[in-house]
Every structure is written in C-alpha cells, then in structure tokens.
C-alpha cells in the first residue's frame, strides 16, 4: 500500500514535471521567435537607415543626431496632443463627408435662383446699373455728391431763409444750372 501511495506521488510529480518542461519548451520557442524578429528588424532598420543616410547625403542634408533625439522626445511627450489632432482631422473629414451634399444643394439652389433672376431680367438691369455707375463722369458726380453730403449739414441759422432770400439765390447761375439739371433728372427718372 505504501508502494502504491509512493507510485501515485511519483506519477503526480512526473505529470507536473512534464507540464513544467512543456512550459519551458514553449518559452524557449517564443524566445527564439522573438530573437528572430529582433534580428530581422535589426537588418531592416540598418538597411532603412543606410538608405536614408544615402538619400540625405545626395540631397546635401546634414542631420544632427541631437536634433533627432530632441524631436523624438517631443513627439513622445506630445502623443496625447497628436492623438487629439488626429481625432480632430477625422472629425473634420466626417463633417465634410456629411456636409458635402448640403453644400452641393446650396450651390444648385444658388444657380437655379440666379437663372430665375436672369430670366426675369434682373441680372441685366443690375449689369446696366453697374455699367452706368462705373462710367468716369458718373463716378465723379457720385464723388461730388458724397463729398457734399459729408460737408454740408443742416443748420437752422443758415438754412432758415425767407422766400425773398431764396429768390435772390435763384438768380445765381450755379443755382439755376443745378435746378435745371435736377428737373431734367427727375423727368428722366419718371420716364423710365
């Protein structure tokens, strides 16, 4: 009976030892895989570095290792900020994706409204007005009018004149000329 009990303990120890050996084997394989990966990455990194050095050398660019180190430290220190920027860019991309149909509809509505205004003749009227307003003599007249509006203000002492004083002013050639022009101007407006 003692032999049987001893045999059971030996069997249990063998099973545990098998599991430990199996675990060690798995760890050994993982370690070999990891070593292979590091070796491969080392080769790729060396090749990439050598190619980068050649490209920079051909371009005449000098790289300061301290600057690169400083840049890497700043990048690592600001990972949260970079993530926020990327999220903002993704949000902007989503916004433009969602807003594009709205902008297209606004554009189509604008084109349709402009077409409607053109068919009613409003665009031609506005173009005629702009052409007339931009003629040099009309621009000079508008400038004189705006200057006069800016300079001449209503004044109770100056503008409180009797009919006789107004009649005397009508004798002035400038006043008669201006009144005649104003009358013709008003008549022309009424014709249109």
Secondary structure, DSSP 8 states (H G I E B T S, - for coil): -HHHHHHHHHHHHHHHHHHHHHHHHHHHHHHHHHHHHHHHHHHHHHHHHHHHHHHHHHHT----HHHHHHHHHHHHHTHHHHHHHHHHHHHHHHHHHHHHHHHHHHHHHHHHHHHHHHHTTHHHHHHHHHHHHTSHHHHHHHHHHHHHHHH----HHHH---HHHHHHHHTSHHHHHHHHHHHHHHHHHHH-
